[in-house]
Amino acid sequence: MSRTARLFQLMQSLRSLSPPVTAEVLASELSVSQRTIYRDIDSLRGLGAVIDGEAGFGYTLIEDASLPPLAFEDEELEALVLGLREVMAVGDPALAQAADSAFSKLRARLPDGQAHRLRHAVLSAQSFSPPPAPTVDARVLRRAAWEERRIAFDYIDAVAAQTHREVDPLSIVYMQMSHCLLAWCHLRQDYRAFRLDRMQNLTVLEQSFRPQRVPMLRIYLERMRAHSPGSC
């Protein structure tokens, strides 16, 4: 891990862990020595971060110089909390972790009063029946959709029939208690929705369908609003 990446991760740990955080805990989080933590704390202070505490007592991030304060209306804040907590509850593992990290960053940027409201928001989201875990890496899917590159995978449908698909990935949505990829299927020559927990052996291909993703997705969403989404 580079020093820059380590300092960034240290700031994330100071934002997210319950203060005061000891050097021992931080060293374990970053897989470095406590002496390295002491040096990195000094470096962060030199860069403008206000960090209270010292060796043997733990550290508390008081002010993050890289994140200026934000202010939200009370209901805006509740909406942000609800959205992030819903992603934590139903998102794929990487996305749930990203939502948790975003929550920590948001809390670090808020004035004290609103940070308290963020921690104790009225609204929340729970999932007592979490969606099935994806059997492919959702991060790879998101990147392929963003880069507008065709993908290939093996798919097992609702009646256990297996096919090999090549599709243009458009979007990943949570619907019908599962994560689904919305895509143009070259096998069916039509728009289709694929459950991520039924996909296997994902490969990103060289073919690009840029710049068609946005208009294709718009067409598919309009169709979904008018009819039930095409399945596989």
Disulfide bonds with the S-S distance in Angstrom:
none
